[in-house]
């Protein structure tokens, strides 16, 4: 990996990190560029291997597909998992399975970096408060923009340095690793995404019987030639029918007391 490629990856890692406002806020940054699937495409374009980048991104995305980040609580740093795990694996000649295996420990290390950045940034709101007490509007703006500096230095800098300096080490490890260990990473890379889907199902299935809908989709994909797109359209139509059927009794129940009140009023008159 060249230094220029590492710099580009570092910049996108910063733009896709949490609390970065520059790319349409959280929507365009953390929730779009920061997703491993999109990161895989970006990394593939930078490294010149879009197909491998998208495949690795999809596998890492499956691992974290059920993760949510309410407020400042973040169970794992998807940014480091995507923008360091994927490029290290691809630049060293690895596959999506190796990217997933690297993503797990990197997401834990990245969480420590995120908490460190948030600790540093706690200083700047106080700077803005003091400027507000003085009526210094420029000072408030200054505190807001200065808060982005530690995040850029630590987030972009760490991704750039690890990708640039860590690629040779990762390549040596993959080339000299025993076949048994490589097979373990391959199996783990295929098993870990199942954990992500399990987390997603746990959040999505509000009632236990809804597992039948999941099994029905799995059977349709496995036993027919239906594509994922066709299944998604079919599932959307089924969900729409289900919601309409569930809402119909509620509408009738809400209308019934109103009708009764109207009849009582007429009787009293």
WOBELRA-V754324 format. One record per residue. PHI is phi as a letter, one per 40 degrees, with the letter a starting at -180 (none if undefined). BURIAL is 1 if it has 9 or more other ideal C-beta (glycine too) atoms within 8 Angstrom, else 0. Layout:
phi:PHI burial:BURIAL
phi:PHI burial:BURIAL
//
This chain:
phi:none burial:1
phi:c burial:0
phi:c burial:0
phi:c burial:0
phi:c burial:1
phi:c burial:1
phi:c burial:1
phi:c burial:1
phi:c burial:1
phi:c burial:1
phi:c burial:1
phi:c burial:1
phi:c burial:1
phi:c burial:1
phi:c burial:1
phi:c burial:1
phi:c burial:1
phi:c burial:1
phi:g burial:1
phi:b burial:1
phi:c burial:0
phi:c burial:0
phi:b burial:1
phi:f burial:0
phi:g burial:0
phi:c burial:0
phi:c burial:0
phi:c burial:1
phi:c burial:1
phi:c burial:1
phi:c burial:0
phi:b burial:1
phi:c burial:1
phi:c burial:1
phi:c burial:1
phi:d burial:1
phi:c burial:1
phi:c burial:1
phi:c burial:1
phi:c burial:1
phi:c burial:1
phi:c burial:1
phi:c burial:1
phi:c burial:1
phi:c burial:1
phi:c burial:1
phi:c burial:1
phi:g burial:0
phi:a burial:0
phi:c burial:1
phi:c burial:0
phi:c burial:1
phi:c burial:1
phi:c burial:1
phi:c burial:1
phi:c burial:1
phi:c burial:1
phi:c burial:1
phi:c burial:1
phi:c burial:1
phi:c burial:1
phi:c burial:1
phi:c burial:1
phi:b burial:1
phi:c burial:1
phi:c burial:1
phi:c burial:1
phi:b burial:0
phi:b burial:1
phi:c burial:0
phi:g burial:0
phi:c burial:0
phi:c burial:0
phi:b burial:1
phi:c burial:0
phi:a burial:1
phi:c burial:1
phi:c burial:1
phi:c burial:1
phi:c burial:1
phi:d burial:1
phi:c burial:1
phi:c burial:1
phi:b burial:1
phi:c burial:1
phi:c burial:1
phi:c burial:1
phi:c burial:1
phi:c burial:1
phi:c burial:1
phi:c burial:1
phi:c burial:1
phi:g burial:0
phi:c burial:1
phi:b burial:1
phi:c burial:1
phi:c burial:1
phi:c burial:1
phi:c burial:1
phi:c burial:1
phi:c burial:1
phi:c burial:1
phi:c burial:1
phi:c burial:1
phi:c burial:0
phi:c burial:1
phi:c burial:1
phi:c burial:1
phi:c burial:1
phi:c burial:1
phi:c burial:1
phi:c burial:0
phi:c burial:1
phi:c burial:1
phi:c burial:0
phi:c burial:1
phi:c burial:1
phi:c burial:1
phi:c burial:0
phi:c burial:0
phi:c burial:1
phi:c burial:0
phi:c burial:0
phi:c burial:1
phi:d burial:1
phi:c burial:0
phi:c burial:1
phi:c burial:1
phi:c burial:0
phi:c burial:1
phi:c burial:1
phi:c burial:1
phi:c burial:0
phi:c burial:0
phi:g burial:0
phi:c burial:0
phi:c burial:0
phi:c burial:0
phi:c burial:1
phi:c burial:1
phi:c burial:0
phi:c burial:1
phi:c burial:1
phi:c burial:1
phi:c burial:0
phi:c burial:1
phi:c burial:1
phi:c burial:1
phi:c burial:0
phi:d burial:1
phi:c burial:1
phi:c burial:1
phi:c burial:0
phi:c burial:1
phi:c burial:1
phi:c burial:1
phi:c burial:1
phi:c burial:1
phi:c burial:1
phi:c burial:1
phi:c burial:1
phi:c burial:1
phi:c burial:1
phi:c burial:1
phi:c burial:0
phi:c burial:1
phi:c burial:1
phi:d burial:0
phi:c burial:0
phi:c burial:1
phi:c burial:1
phi:c burial:0
phi:c burial:1
phi:c burial:1
phi:c burial:0
phi:b burial:0
phi:c burial:0
phi:c burial:0
phi:c burial:0
phi:c burial:0
phi:c burial:0
phi:c burial:1
phi:c burial:0
phi:c burial:0
phi:c burial:1
phi:c burial:1
phi:c burial:0
phi:c burial:1
phi:c burial:1
phi:c burial:1
phi:c burial:0
phi:c burial:1
phi:d burial:1
phi:c burial:0
phi:c burial:1
phi:c burial:1
phi:c burial:1
phi:c burial:1
phi:c burial:1
phi:c burial:1
phi:c burial:1
phi:c burial:0
phi:c burial:0
phi:c burial:0
phi:c burial:1
phi:c burial:0
phi:b burial:0
phi:c burial:0
phi:c burial:0
phi:c burial:1
phi:c burial:1
phi:c burial:0
phi:c burial:1
phi:c burial:1
phi:c burial:0
phi:c burial:0
phi:c burial:1
phi:c burial:0
phi:c burial:0
phi:c burial:1
phi:c burial:1
phi:c burial:0
phi:b burial:0
phi:b burial:0
phi:c burial:0
phi:c burial:0
phi:c burial:0
phi:c burial:0
phi:c burial:0
phi:c burial:0
phi:c burial:1
phi:c burial:0
phi:c burial:0
phi:c burial:1
phi:c burial:1
phi:c burial:0
phi:c burial:0
phi:c burial:1
phi:c burial:0
phi:c burial:0
phi:c burial:0
phi:c burial:0
phi:c burial:0
phi:c burial:0
phi:c burial:0
phi:c burial:0
phi:c burial:0
phi:c burial:0
phi:c burial:0
phi:c burial:0
phi:c burial:0
phi:c burial:0
phi:c burial:0
phi:c burial:0
phi:c burial:0
phi:c burial:0
phi:c burial:0
phi:c burial:0
phi:c burial:0
phi:c burial:0
phi:c burial:0
phi:c burial:0
phi:c burial:0
phi:c burial:0
phi:c burial:0
phi:c burial:0
phi:c burial:0
phi:c burial:0
phi:c burial:0
//
